[in-house]
Amino acid sequence: GARHSERNVVKSKNLYLKKEMLMKTNYVYILTNYTNTTLYIGVTSNIYRRLSEHNDKAVDSFTKKYNLNKLVYVEEYSSIVDAIAREKQLKGWRRERKNALINSMNPEWKDLIRENKIEK
């Protein structure tokens, strides 16, 4: 599985994500809806493209059905293998543990993309 020392969790103090970083890294991410009632955990190497795909209302998907378009948690990995292992680990967690993980980085559950005005 993914080793804790290899992961770089984006901290609430430093939510600014550089565009260059996002293009060269693999991400495990959590999306939710406006009311924070449903979570989606995913993995991608291009967070902008993937979020755009999630928000594309022409595509039928879990994220469309539950209107999951708020990015509330991100972890960075240099290895896609580690990222996929972490995604599977998080998907196996109970909701309370997922909430605690999000709260540790983003206690107000703000949209990390919109709050930081990250340019595409």
Stockholm file with secondary structure:
# STOCKHOLM 1.0

chainA/1-120         GARHSERNVVKSKNLYLKKEMLMKTNYVYILTNYTNTTLYIGVTSNIYRRLSEHNDKAVDSFTKKYNLNKLVYVEEYSSIVDAIAREKQLKGWRRERKNALINSMNPEWKDLIRENKIEK
#=GR chainA/1-120 SS CCCGGGCEECCGGGCCCCHHHHHHSEEEEEEECTTSCCEEEEEESCHHHHHHHHHCTTSCCHHHHTTCCEEEEEEEESCHHHHHHHHHHHHTSCHHHHHHHHHHHCTTCCCHHHHTTCCC
#=GC SS_cons         CCCGGGCEECCGGGCCCCHHHHHHSEEEEEEECTTSCCEEEEEESCHHHHHHHHHCTTSCCHHHHTTCCEEEEEEEESCHHHHHHHHHHHHTSCHHHHHHHHHHHCTTCCCHHHHTTCCC
//
